[in-house]
């Protein structure tokens, strides 16, 4: 089992990392709107900032792999991300914001892939233990989402710069509390080449399905707070809606290890992606009904928590140990970077300052449907993917 001293530090690292996202993701659109940007500019800025996450994870993974010092990479990334974030305190228009947030996003990508690899190393690839530690991230997210709703109502969108900076400092502190881990010391000498794995049809179908799903999340991540406001909900209510989604996510992460045991990727992902189709359809058509809106938020348990846990286990099983850092970086770059950037850009164009909201969520539902169909082509057993290396 993993070091006793590792668990509290890992819990704090996940809590603070996703705490920053709990401020950034739901309220960034409102922040940019408060700075005078229209939906097209918001979508473009989100797309360019997110695109920096395509290259970033691979660059940092190669540095971590060759240096054998993932903790140093995480700490450096957190420090430089905090420095990049300082640009949010100044209000000089679109381009300075773009540059500052692009730098923040690029350095931010140094953290999570290495944290995931380090966590799996600490827990000896125990998915159940990983899921329960990862639950701390969801708790951090929900706490900051709820707090963010209250801060937005009290101080407006300018609450965001200082609040996020405080948690960036806490994140950096948590990374210095982590005990030393040398992933390279645990590596075996598998001769499998990374380039060969990239041609594997199972991996390609898995990645394409995950890419389409991430694209479908773009209207929610980029514009839900604006959508909620336009529907007449208060900032506190919006925070409660998002908090409900994350509460479902927390419960799902906690039980994910047991739920995933002896179930195939085909079953798990197709069900999760299918629930996402329903989720976006509800947001597109009946979001003015508070009860149906709340129900759609509960579907986050499947569309994100179980789907993400399944994806992490797929990466851990598919890639040999010495290639897992690059496997995590590939997933983060292509899915969160590429999928997020493409989705953000087109969502910004379709949104039209709220006039195209329903259309954006219907297109998101269609993207999730395409992801579901691809997931149905994955192996019928977990061993199937690993055997195809």
ZASE-394425 format. One record per residue (C-alpha): x, y, z; residue in one letter. Coordinates in steps of 0.2 Angstrom, whole numbers, padded with zeros to 4 digits, always signed. Example, Ala and Ser with C-alpha at 12.3 -4.5 7.8 and 13.67 -1.06 7.14 Angstrom:
2
+0062-0022+0039A +0068-0005+0036S 
//
This chain:
389
+0000+0000+0000X +0006+0018-0002X +0015+0029+0010X +0004+0035+0025X +0012+0052+0022X +0007+0053+0004X -0012+0052+0006X -0015+0068+0015X -0003+0078+0003X -0012+0070-0012X -0029+0074-0005X -0024+0092-0002X -0016+0093-0020X -0032+0087-0028X -0043+0098-0017X -0033+0114-0021X -0031+0110-0040X -0049+0107-0043X -0053+0121-0031X -0045+0133-0043X -0055+0125-0057X -0071+0128-0047X -0068+0146-0048X -0061+0147-0065X -0072+0135-0076X -0090+0141-0070X -0087+0159-0068X -0074+0163-0081X -0087+0167-0094X -0095+0179-0082X -0078+0187-0078X -0075+0190-0097X -0092+0196-0099X -0089+0208-0085X -0074+0214-0094X -0084+0219-0109X -0081+0204-0121X -0095+0197-0132X -0099+0179-0134X -0089+0177-0150X -0073+0185-0141X -0076+0174-0126X -0077+0159-0137X -0061+0164-0146X -0052+0167-0130X -0057+0151-0122X -0052+0142-0138X -0035+0149-0139X -0032+0147-0121X -0038+0129-0121X -0027+0126-0137X -0012+0129-0126X -0017+0113-0117X -0014+0103-0133X +0005+0104-0133X +0008+0108-0115X +0005+0091-0107X +0017+0082-0120X +0031+0095-0117X +0030+0093-0098X +0028+0074-0099X +0044+0072-0109X +0053+0084-0097X +0046+0073-0082X +0050+0057-0091X +0068+0062-0095X +0072+0070-0079X +0063+0057-0068X +0057+0071-0057X +0038+0073-0059X +0037+0083-0043X +0049+0096-0049X +0039+0098-0065X +0022+0099-0055X +0030+0112-0043X +0037+0122-0057X +0021+0122-0067X +0011+0128-0052X +0023+0142-0049X +0023+0148-0067X +0004+0146-0068X +0002+0157-0053X +0013+0171-0061X +0003+0170-0077X -0013+0172-0067X -0007+0189-0061X -0012+0196-0077X -0030+0194-0073X -0029+0208-0060X -0025+0221-0074X -0039+0227-0086X -0031+0231-0103X -0043+0223-0115X -0044+0207-0125X -0025+0204-0130X -0017+0206-0113X -0030+0194-0106X -0027+0182-0120X -0008+0182-0117X -0009+0180-0098X -0022+0166-0098X -0013+0157-0112X +0003+0157-0101X -0007+0152-0086X -0015+0137-0096X +0001+0131-0103X +0010+0130-0086X -0006+0123-0078X -0004+0108-0090X +0012+0103-0081X +0002+0098-0065X -0012+0086-0068X -0005+0072-0079X +0010+0071-0068X -0001+0071-0052X -0011+0057-0060X +0004+0046-0063X +0012+0050-0046X -0005+0045-0038X -0006+0029-0047X +0012+0025-0042X +0008+0029-0024X -0007+0018-0023X +0001+0004-0033X -0012+0005-0048X -0027+0002-0036X -0041+0011-0045X -0052+0010-0029X -0039+0020-0019X -0036+0032-0033X -0055+0036-0035X -0057+0039-0017X -0042+0051-0017X -0048+0059-0033X -0064+0063-0023X -0055+0076-0014X -0054+0086-0031X -0073+0085-0033X -0075+0091-0015X -0063+0106-0018X -0073+0110-0034X -0090+0110-0026X -0084+0121-0011X -0077+0134-0023X -0092+0133-0035X -0103+0137-0020X -0092+0150-0013X -0090+0158-0030X -0109+0160-0032X -0110+0169-0016X -0094+0180-0020X -0101+0184-0037X -0118+0190-0029X -0108+0200-0016X -0093+0207-0026X -0097+0204-0045X -0086+0195-0057X -0070+0203-0051X -0070+0191-0036X -0061+0179-0048X -0043+0185-0049X -0039+0185-0030X -0049+0170-0025X -0041+0159-0038X -0023+0166-0034X -0026+0161-0016X -0029+0143-0021X -0015+0143-0033X -0004+0147-0018X -0012+0133-0008X -0009+0121-0023X +0009+0125-0024X +0011+0123-0005X +0002+0105-0006X +0015+0100-0020X +0029+0104-0008X +0021+0093+0005X +0021+0077-0007X +0034+0064-0002X +0047+0061-0016X +0041+0049-0029X +0052+0042-0043X +0041+0035-0056X +0056+0029-0066X +0062+0018-0052X +0046+0007-0054X +0047+0006-0073X +0049-0011-0082X +0058-0013-0098X +0044-0015-0110X +0050-0014-0128X +0033-0007-0134X +0036+0009-0144X +0024+0024-0141X +0022+0027-0160X +0016+0009-0162X +0003+0011-0149X -0003+0027-0157X -0009+0016-0172X -0019+0004-0162X -0037+0005-0168X -0044+0003-0150X -0034+0018-0144X -0040+0028-0159X -0058+0024-0156X -0057+0027-0138X -0048+0044-0141X -0060+0050-0154X -0075+0046-0143X -0068+0055-0129X -0064+0070-0140X -0082+0071-0146X -0088+0070-0128X -0076+0084-0122X -0082+0095-0137X -0100+0092-0131X -0095+0099-0114X -0090+0116-0121X -0107+0125-0120X -0109+0120-0102X -0091+0124-0097X -0090+0141-0106X -0108+0148-0105X -0119+0139-0092X -0117+0153-0079X -0123+0165-0093X -0137+0154-0098X -0143+0152-0080X -0142+0171-0078X -0152+0173-0094X -0165+0161-0088X -0168+0171-0073X -0159+0161-0060X -0148+0170-0047X -0129+0168-0044X -0133+0158-0028X -0145+0147-0038X -0132+0144-0052X -0119+0139-0039X -0131+0127-0031X -0135+0119-0048X -0117+0117-0052X -0114+0111-0034X -0128+0098-0036X -0118+0091-0051X -0102+0090-0042X -0111+0082-0027X -0116+0068-0039X -0098+0068-0046X -0091+0065-0028X -0103+0051-0024X -0099+0043-0041X -0080+0045-0039X -0081+0037-0021X -0090+0021-0028X -0081+0021-0045X -0069+0008-0041X -0082-0005-0036X -0093+0000-0050X -0080-0002-0063X -0074-0019-0057X -0076-0033-0070X -0086-0022-0082X -0080-0018-0100X -0076-0001-0107X -0089-0004-0120X -0103-0005-0107X -0096+0009-0095X -0092+0022-0108X -0108+0019-0119X -0119+0021-0104X -0110+0036-0098X -0110+0044-0115X -0128+0040-0118X -0133+0049-0101X -0123+0064-0108X -0135+0064-0123X -0150+0065-0112X -0141+0079-0101X -0138+0091-0115X -0155+0088-0123X -0163+0093-0106X -0153+0108-0105X -0157+0113-0123X -0176+0111-0121X -0182+0112-0103X -0169+0122-0093X -0182+0134-0087X -0190+0120-0077X -0179+0120-0061X -0183+0101-0057X -0178+0095-0074X -0163+0106-0073X -0158+0099-0057X -0160+0081-0064X -0149+0085-0078X -0136+0091-0066X -0136+0074-0057X -0131+0065-0074X -0114+0073-0071X -0111+0057-0061X -0110+0047-0076X -0105+0059-0090X -0090+0065-0081X -0085+0055-0065X -0087+0037-0070X -0082+0042-0088X -0066+0050-0082X -0062+0036-0070X -0064+0023-0084X -0053+0034-0095X -0039+0035-0082X -0040+0016-0080X -0040+0013-0099X -0024+0024-0100X -0016+0015-0085X -0020-0002-0093X -0016+0002-0111X +0001+0010-0109X +0016+0001-0101X +0022+0009-0086X +0037+0018-0094X +0025+0026-0106X +0011+0031-0095X +0016+0049-0092X +0016+0052-0111X -0001+0042-0112X -0008+0054-0099X -0001+0069-0108X -0008+0063-0124X -0025+0061-0117X -0025+0078-0108X -0018+0087-0123X -0030+0079-0137X -0045+0078-0126X -0045+0093-0114X -0034+0103-0125X -0040+0099-0143X -0058+0095-0139X -0060+0109-0127X -0053+0122-0139X -0063+0116-0154X -0079+0115-0144X -0076+0133-0136X -0073+0141-0152X -0088+0134-0161X -0099+0137-0145X -0094+0155-0145X -0100+0157-0163X -0116+0147-0161X -0121+0155-0144X -0124+0173-0151X -0125+0181-0134X -0138+0169-0129X -0149+0168-0144X -0141+0151-0150X -0141+0143-0133X -0153+0129-0136X -0145+0126-0153X -0128+0125-0145X -0134+0112-0132X -0143+0102-0146X -0127+0101-0156X -0118+0095-0140X -0131+0081-0138X -0127+0076-0156X -0109+0075-0152X -0112+0065-0137X -0122+0053-0147X -0108+0051-0160X -0096+0047-0145X -0109+0034-0138X -0109+0025-0155X -0090+0025-0155X -0089+0018-0137X -0100+0004-0143X -0086-0002-0154X -0074-0004-0140X -0068-0021-0133X -0081-0031-0124X -0068-0034-0109X -0055-0024-0101X -0042-0037-0105X -0046-0034-0124X -0038-0017-0124X -0023-0022-0115X -0020-0037-0126X -0019-0026-0141X -0004-0017-0136X 
//
